[in-house]
Amino acid sequence: MSVPPPPQMPFGPPPGDGNPYSGGSPYGAPPPPTAGPPGYGYPSAPPPEPPYDAQPPGYGYGYPPPAPMDGQTCRFCGGYPAVSATVRGHQGLVLAYRMLRMHGPFCRTCGTATVRDMSARTLVQGWWSPASLILAPITLLLNLGANGRIKRLPPPMPGTHGPQLDPGVPLGRRPHMAMLLLPVSLVVTVILAATGVLGPKDDNNNANPGPTPAPITFSPSPLPMPTYSPPPFPSPTFTLPPLPSITLPPVTTPTPTDSTDGPDDAKIGDCLRNENGTSETTDSHPKVSVLPCTDSKAQYKVVYKYFATSDQKVCEKQPKADSWYTSKHPSLPALDYVLCLKQLK
């Protein structure tokens, strides 16, 4: 009896040893990957790493810049970085003088504008008193130090307070520099006068000639003149009426609690008093002085101080303020400020 052969697969046996699952797949193992050209693909070449100083994704145009590290922002525009510096000015007033100061912090643009503006005004207004001939050059030299600190700053980031000040043309290209000829000519005149160049000269054009010998003269003795003495004439006598006496009131000295500080030096937390004593809600010419808050004469307390503005509406941002004091400088708007006040009584 013959046994029939087993049925055959219509497409032949699978590759390998005949087991269709020996390769993990009925169609066998996948072919190994082919190596590509150098620099493409992986693992033949790893992807390039970003540079060390590259910005992270998402930073750039349309995104806010990082906050300043030291917390200082420009007092005018709010930009940063900013540096603390003091810019000075001087005004000669014939018999007196006035020293001006503008405290920072400043960004590079606003600081440069402040140094150029206050130095230019000092060149014009700083020579018209005896002490100004010394104080004006010292003021200009101090501004050179402040300008050096400001120039070392990088260009500022945009701020939040307002627009940046306009620096204008450099100080060396302004007509104000011609005023330096005034002290220079005075110094040259003093030196020439001290060396005798401007003094009297002799016939040979030599300076400081010696004393000229006086000529020898002979004068005969005068003849005696007859003398005549008139008889004495009695002079009338009269008595002046007594002068009225005037008693001056005693001089009063200020108490230790009085202060001579003005509103320009007021800070947040200081107390003020209007010496006019008016009961009106608005005083166009107040006489404001700074007092200790423990003094019973204090009327107002400074809640906040806004610089470079004369608009009292900024005090609406301070809920505790119910009054304000505005100082406006027509010649230099950068010195304007507003004190937001709270009444104590």
Summary of the structure (lengths in Angstrom):
residues: 345
radius of gyration: 45.7
end to end distance: 131.9
largest distance: 206.2
contacts: 708
relative contact order: 0.08
helix: 21%
strand: 14%
